[in-house]
Amino acid sequence: MPDAPDRAPASRRLDELRAPDIDRLITRDSVFVQPLGAIEQHGPHLPFNTDLLVADRVADAAVRRVGAELDVWLLPPLAYTKSNEHAWSSGTIWLSATTLLAVLDDIGRCVAMTDARKLVFMNGHGGNSALVGVANREIRLAHGLMTFLAHPGVPPDQGGESGESELGMGIHGGIDETSLMLHLAPELVDMSTVTRNVPESLARNEHVRFGGKVGFGWLSNDFGPDGHIGDPTGATAERGREIFDAAVDAFCAALGEISRFDLPITS
């Protein structure tokens, strides 16, 4: 019986491949992208799946655009992550830091069973960032993979920007996140409930503030009972479309560099 002819993959989603495709399609040049979301309260106006939806949509759009050129493959998104700053809110489903580290390590171990040598976490939830940074090094050490952390946009409390009316404090359910959801899933947004909730006293601090040089532990209800931190009142779908397009462009460019990246660094 003759060998089956090579065929181009119909999809670049790993879960839609068949077992023989792995040996045929996944090589040492392949890059796996793992979207990370969250299921957590986002104030009265946004759904629990906000971070999950944004991360998955940005990753999917980027892989559709450059996946074939750069040999990038998309893993199914991970919905449950470390969201315990919202543990006070019924409906938030979160993993402990210990559990999430173990899950990320398990994902890395499984990726390392293929010929691929690169794993990118596209993280839509800022509360994961520090832990994923730890996981990147642990996976590198334990499984030999080159690991990367990317975001749809750098969170304001990690050096990113937020809307002018938010004074740099728009970290959760603010104008940008709400605009993104108005673009991606307007049927899930209730703009009749939006309110401005900006901790102006914190914004006046030089050091101890979101994005400042001195971090602090916090829970989202430390800033009021609604659980959002920012000013979504000016959010629009058009602003969301611009933010989304910029996020996809940036991730495509990052994937280009990731595909060329190699370790060890020799010069």
The 8 nearest C-alpha neighbors of each residue, nearest first, counted from 0:
[[1, 2, 3, 4, 5, 19, 6, 23],
 [2, 0, 3, 4, 5, 6, 19, 23],
 [3, 1, 4, 0, 5, 6, 19, 23],
 [2, 4, 1, 5, 6, 0, 19, 23],
 [5, 3, 2, 6, 1, 7, 23, 0],
 [6, 4, 3, 7, 23, 2, 8, 24],
 [5, 7, 4, 8, 9, 3, 24, 20],
 [6, 8, 9, 5, 10, 24, 67, 4],
 [9, 7, 10, 6, 11, 16, 24, 20],
 [10, 8, 7, 11, 16, 6, 15, 12],
 [11, 9, 8, 12, 15, 16, 13, 7],
 [10, 12, 72, 73, 13, 8, 66, 9],
 [13, 11, 73, 10, 14, 15, 72, 74],
 [12, 14, 15, 16, 74, 73, 11, 72],
 [13, 15, 12, 16, 74, 75, 17, 73],
 [14, 16, 13, 12, 17, 10, 11, 9],
 [17, 15, 13, 14, 20, 18, 12, 21],
 [18, 16, 20, 19, 15, 21, 14, 13],
 [17, 19, 20, 21, 16, 22, 23, 15],
 [20, 18, 21, 17, 22, 23, 16, 24],
 [21, 19, 23, 18, 17, 24, 22, 16],
 [20, 22, 25, 24, 23, 19, 18, 17],
 [23, 21, 20, 24, 25, 19, 26, 113],
 [22, 24, 20, 21, 25, 19, 26, 5],
 [23, 25, 21, 20, 22, 26, 8, 29],
 [26, 24, 21, 29, 22, 114, 115, 23],
 [27, 25, 114, 28, 29, 115, 24, 22],
 [28, 26, 115, 114, 29, 116, 25, 117],
 [27, 29, 26, 115, 30, 70, 116, 258],
 [30, 28, 115, 70, 26, 27, 71, 25],
 [29, 31, 71, 117, 118, 72, 70, 115],
 [30, 32, 118, 72, 71, 73, 119, 117],
 [33, 31, 119, 73, 74, 120, 118, 72],
 [32, 34, 120, 74, 121, 119, 76, 35],
 [35, 33, 121, 76, 55, 54, 120, 122],
 [36, 34, 122, 77, 76, 123, 121, 33],
 [51, 35, 37, 50, 78, 123, 124, 77],
 [38, 36, 78, 79, 51, 80, 50, 39],
 [37, 39, 47, 48, 92, 91, 79, 78],
 [40, 38, 91, 47, 37, 92, 85, 41],
 [39, 41, 47, 42, 91, 88, 85, 46],
 [42, 40, 45, 172, 227, 47, 46, 39],
 [41, 43, 227, 226, 225, 44, 40, 45],
 [42, 44, 192, 45, 225, 41, 193, 189],
 [43, 45, 189, 188, 42, 192, 193, 190],
 [46, 44, 188, 41, 42, 43, 187, 189],
 [47, 45, 48, 49, 187, 41, 188, 44],
 [46, 48, 39, 38, 40, 49, 41, 45],
 [47, 49, 38, 51, 46, 50, 52, 37],
 [50, 48, 52, 51, 47, 46, 53, 45],
 [51, 49, 36, 123, 53, 37, 52, 124],
 [36, 52, 50, 48, 37, 54, 49, 53],
 [51, 53, 55, 49, 50, 54, 48, 56],
 [52, 54, 56, 50, 55, 51, 57, 49],
 [55, 53, 123, 57, 51, 56, 52, 34],
 [54, 56, 58, 52, 53, 57, 34, 59],
 [55, 57, 59, 53, 58, 54, 52, 60],
 [58, 56, 60, 54, 59, 247, 55, 53],
 [59, 57, 55, 61, 56, 60, 54, 62],
 [58, 60, 56, 62, 61, 57, 55, 63],
 [61, 59, 63, 57, 58, 62, 56, 64],
 [60, 62, 64, 58, 63, 251, 59, 247],
 [63, 61, 66, 59, 64, 65, 60, 58],
 [62, 64, 60, 61, 66, 65, 59, 11],
 [63, 65, 61, 62, 66, 60, 251, 67],
 [66, 64, 68, 62, 67, 69, 63, 61],
 [67, 65, 71, 62, 70, 69, 68, 63],
 [66, 68, 70, 69, 65, 71, 63, 64],
 [67, 69, 65, 66, 70, 71, 64, 255],
 [68, 70, 66, 71, 67, 65, 258, 255],
 [71, 69, 29, 67, 66, 68, 30, 72],
 [72, 70, 66, 30, 69, 29, 31, 62],
 [73, 71, 31, 11, 12, 30, 32, 13],
 [72, 74, 12, 32, 13, 31, 11, 33],
 [73, 75, 33, 13, 32, 12, 76, 72],
 [74, 76, 77, 73, 33, 14, 34, 12],
 [77, 75, 34, 35, 78, 33, 55, 74],
 [76, 78, 35, 79, 36, 34, 75, 80],
 [77, 79, 36, 37, 51, 76, 38, 35],
 [80, 78, 37, 93, 77, 38, 94, 92],
 [79, 81, 94, 93, 37, 82, 99, 78],
 [82, 80, 94, 93, 127, 83, 95, 96],
 [83, 81, 93, 84, 85, 80, 126, 39],
 [82, 84, 86, 85, 81, 93, 95, 94],
 [85, 83, 218, 82, 86, 219, 217, 87],
 [84, 86, 83, 87, 88, 82, 219, 39],
 [87, 85, 83, 88, 84, 91, 82, 89],
 [86, 88, 85, 89, 220, 84, 83, 91],
 [89, 87, 86, 85, 91, 90, 40, 39],
 [88, 90, 91, 87, 86, 40, 92, 85],
 [91, 89, 92, 88, 39, 40, 47, 38],
 [90, 92, 39, 89, 38, 40, 88, 86],
 [93, 91, 38, 90, 39, 79, 94, 82],
 [94, 92, 82, 81, 80, 79, 83, 91],
 [95, 93, 81, 80, 99, 98, 79, 96],
 [94, 96, 98, 97, 81, 99, 93, 83],
 [95, 97, 99, 98, 100, 81, 94, 130],
 [98, 96, 100, 95, 99, 101, 94, 102],
 [99, 97, 101, 95, 100, 96, 94, 102],
 [98, 100, 102, 96, 101, 97, 94, 103],
 [101, 99, 103, 97, 98, 102, 134, 96],
 [100, 102, 104, 98, 99, 103, 105, 97],
 [103, 101, 99, 105, 104, 100, 98, 106],
 [104, 102, 106, 100, 105, 101, 99, 107],
 [103, 105, 107, 101, 102, 106, 138, 100],
 [106, 104, 108, 102, 107, 103, 101, 109],
 [107, 105, 103, 109, 104, 108, 110, 102],
 [106, 108, 104, 110, 105, 109, 138, 111],
 [109, 107, 105, 111, 106, 110, 142, 104],
 [108, 110, 106, 112, 111, 107, 105, 113],
 [111, 109, 107, 112, 108, 113, 106, 115],
 [110, 112, 108, 113, 109, 107, 142, 115],
 [113, 111, 109, 110, 108, 114, 115, 107],
 [114, 112, 111, 115, 110, 25, 21, 109],
 [113, 115, 26, 27, 25, 116, 112, 111],
 [116, 114, 27, 29, 26, 113, 117, 25],
 [115, 117, 144, 27, 145, 114, 111, 118],
 [116, 118, 145, 30, 144, 146, 115, 31],
 [117, 119, 31, 146, 32, 30, 145, 147],
 [120, 118, 147, 32, 146, 148, 33, 31],
 [119, 121, 33, 148, 122, 34, 32, 147],
 [122, 120, 34, 149, 150, 35, 33, 119],
 [121, 123, 35, 150, 124, 120, 34, 149],
 [122, 124, 54, 50, 36, 35, 150, 151],
 [125, 123, 126, 50, 122, 36, 127, 37],
 [126, 124, 127, 128, 154, 123, 122, 157],
 [125, 127, 124, 128, 82, 81, 129, 84],
 [128, 126, 125, 130, 124, 81, 129, 131],
 [127, 129, 131, 125, 130, 126, 132, 122],
 [130, 128, 132, 131, 127, 133, 126, 125],
 [129, 131, 133, 132, 128, 127, 134, 96],
 [132, 130, 134, 128, 133, 129, 127, 135],
 [131, 133, 129, 135, 130, 134, 128, 136],
 [132, 134, 130, 131, 135, 136, 137, 129],
 [135, 133, 131, 137, 132, 136, 138, 100],
 [136, 134, 132, 146, 138, 133, 137, 131],
 [135, 137, 139, 134, 138, 133, 140, 132],
 [136, 138, 134, 140, 139, 135, 141, 133],
 [139, 137, 141, 135, 140, 136, 142, 104],
 [138, 140, 143, 144, 136, 137, 142, 141],
 [139, 141, 137, 138, 143, 142, 136, 144],
 [142, 140, 138, 139, 137, 143, 108, 144],
 [141, 143, 138, 144, 139, 140, 108, 111],
 [144, 142, 139, 140, 141, 145, 138, 111],
 [145, 143, 139, 116, 117, 142, 146, 138],
 [144, 146, 117, 139, 116, 118, 143, 147],
 [145, 147, 118, 135, 119, 117, 144, 139],
 [146, 148, 119, 120, 118, 135, 149, 145],
 [147, 149, 120, 119, 121, 132, 150, 122],
 [150, 148, 121, 122, 120, 147, 151, 119],
 [149, 151, 122, 152, 121, 153, 123, 148],
 [152, 150, 246, 123, 54, 57, 153, 149],
 [153, 151, 150, 154, 246, 159, 123, 149],
 [152, 154, 159, 150, 155, 157, 158, 151],
 [155, 153, 159, 157, 156, 125, 152, 170],
 [156, 154, 159, 160, 158, 157, 170, 161],
 [155, 157, 210, 209, 154, 158, 170, 159],
 [158, 156, 154, 155, 210, 159, 153, 209],
 [157, 159, 210, 155, 156, 154, 153, 160],
 [160, 158, 155, 153, 154, 157, 156, 161],
 [159, 161, 155, 167, 158, 162, 154, 153],
 [160, 162, 167, 169, 155, 165, 163, 168],
 [161, 163, 165, 164, 174, 169, 160, 167],
 [162, 164, 165, 166, 161, 167, 160, 169],
 [163, 165, 162, 166, 230, 167, 161, 229],
 [164, 166, 168, 162, 169, 163, 167, 229],
 [167, 165, 168, 164, 163, 202, 162, 161],
 [166, 168, 161, 165, 169, 160, 155, 162],
 [167, 169, 165, 166, 170, 229, 209, 197],
 [170, 168, 229, 173, 165, 161, 228, 167],
 [169, 171, 155, 168, 228, 229, 156, 154],
 [172, 170, 228, 227, 173, 169, 229, 41],
 [171, 173, 227, 176, 41, 177, 228, 229],
 [174, 172, 229, 231, 230, 169, 171, 176],
 [173, 175, 231, 234, 177, 230, 176, 178],
 [174, 176, 178, 177, 173, 179, 239, 234],
 [177, 175, 179, 178, 172, 173, 174, 180],
 [176, 178, 180, 174, 179, 175, 234, 172],
 [179, 177, 239, 234, 235, 181, 175, 236],
 [180, 178, 239, 176, 182, 177, 181, 183],
 [179, 181, 183, 177, 182, 184, 178, 185],
 [182, 180, 185, 236, 178, 179, 184, 183],
 [181, 183, 236, 179, 180, 239, 240, 184],
 [184, 182, 180, 181, 179, 185, 53, 239],
 [183, 185, 180, 186, 181, 187, 182, 188],
 [186, 184, 181, 187, 188, 180, 182, 183],
 [185, 187, 184, 188, 181, 189, 180, 183],
 [188, 186, 185, 184, 46, 45, 189, 180],
 [189, 187, 45, 185, 44, 186, 190, 181],
 [190, 188, 44, 191, 192, 187, 45, 193],
 [189, 191, 192, 193, 44, 188, 232, 231],
 [190, 192, 189, 193, 44, 188, 194, 43],
 [193, 191, 190, 44, 189, 43, 194, 42],
 [194, 192, 190, 44, 232, 191, 231, 195],
 [193, 195, 232, 196, 192, 230, 231, 229],
 [194, 196, 230, 229, 197, 232, 231, 193],
 [195, 197, 229, 228, 230, 194, 198, 227],
 [196, 198, 229, 199, 228, 165, 195, 168],
 [199, 197, 201, 200, 202, 196, 222, 168],
 [200, 198, 202, 201, 197, 203, 166, 168],
 [201, 199, 203, 202, 198, 204, 197, 208],
 [200, 202, 199, 203, 204, 198, 208, 207],
 [201, 203, 199, 200, 204, 166, 208, 198],
 [202, 204, 201, 200, 199, 205, 208, 166],
 [205, 203, 201, 202, 206, 207, 208, 200],
 [204, 206, 207, 203, 211, 208, 202, 212],
 [205, 207, 211, 212, 213, 204, 208, 214],
 [208, 206, 213, 211, 204, 214, 205, 212],
 [209, 207, 211, 201, 206, 210, 204, 202],
 [210, 208, 156, 211, 168, 155, 207, 167],
 [209, 211, 156, 158, 157, 208, 155, 212],
 [212, 210, 206, 208, 209, 213, 207, 214],
 [211, 213, 206, 214, 207, 210, 208, 205],
 [214, 212, 207, 206, 211, 215, 208, 210],
 [213, 215, 207, 212, 211, 208, 216, 209],
 [216, 214, 217, 213, 207, 208, 209, 211],
 [215, 217, 214, 218, 84, 221, 219, 213],
 [216, 218, 215, 219, 221, 84, 220, 222],
 [217, 219, 84, 221, 220, 85, 216, 83],
 [218, 220, 226, 221, 84, 85, 222, 217],
 [221, 219, 223, 222, 226, 224, 218, 225],
 [222, 220, 219, 218, 223, 217, 224, 226],
 [223, 221, 220, 219, 198, 226, 228, 224],
 [222, 224, 220, 225, 221, 226, 219, 196],
 [223, 225, 220, 226, 222, 221, 219, 227],
 [226, 224, 42, 223, 227, 43, 220, 222],
 [227, 225, 42, 220, 219, 224, 223, 41],
 [226, 228, 42, 172, 171, 225, 41, 229],
 [229, 227, 171, 196, 169, 197, 170, 172],
 [228, 230, 169, 173, 197, 196, 165, 168],
 [229, 231, 195, 173, 174, 232, 165, 196],
 [232, 230, 174, 173, 234, 233, 177, 193],
 [231, 233, 230, 234, 193, 194, 195, 174],
 [234, 232, 231, 174, 235, 230, 178, 177],
 [233, 235, 178, 174, 231, 232, 177, 175],
 [236, 234, 178, 238, 237, 239, 181, 233],
 [235, 237, 182, 181, 239, 178, 238, 240],
 [238, 236, 240, 239, 235, 241, 182, 178],
 [239, 237, 241, 235, 236, 240, 178, 242],
 [238, 240, 179, 178, 236, 242, 182, 237],
 [239, 241, 237, 243, 238, 242, 182, 244],
 [240, 242, 238, 244, 239, 243, 245, 237],
 [243, 241, 239, 245, 240, 244, 246, 238],
 [244, 242, 246, 240, 245, 241, 239, 247],
 [243, 245, 247, 241, 246, 242, 240, 248],
 [244, 246, 248, 242, 243, 247, 249, 241],
 [247, 245, 243, 249, 151, 244, 248, 242],
 [246, 248, 250, 244, 249, 245, 57, 61],
 [247, 249, 245, 251, 246, 250, 244, 252],
 [250, 248, 246, 252, 247, 251, 245, 253],
 [249, 251, 253, 247, 252, 248, 254, 246],
 [250, 252, 254, 248, 253, 61, 249, 247],
 [253, 251, 255, 249, 250, 254, 248, 256],
 [254, 252, 250, 256, 255, 251, 257, 249],
 [255, 253, 257, 251, 256, 252, 258, 250],
 [254, 256, 252, 258, 253, 257, 251, 259],
 [257, 255, 253, 259, 254, 258, 260, 252],
 [256, 258, 254, 260, 259, 255, 253, 147],
 [257, 259, 255, 256, 260, 254, 69, 30],
 [260, 258, 256, 257, 261, 255, 254, 28],
 [261, 259, 257, 258, 256, 262, 255, 145],
 [262, 260, 263, 259, 264, 145, 257, 258],
 [263, 261, 264, 260, 145, 265, 144, 143],
 [262, 264, 265, 261, 266, 260, 145, 143],
 [265, 263, 262, 266, 261, 260, 259, 145],
 [264, 266, 263, 262, 261, 260, 259, 145],
 [265, 264, 263, 262, 261, 260, 259, 256]]
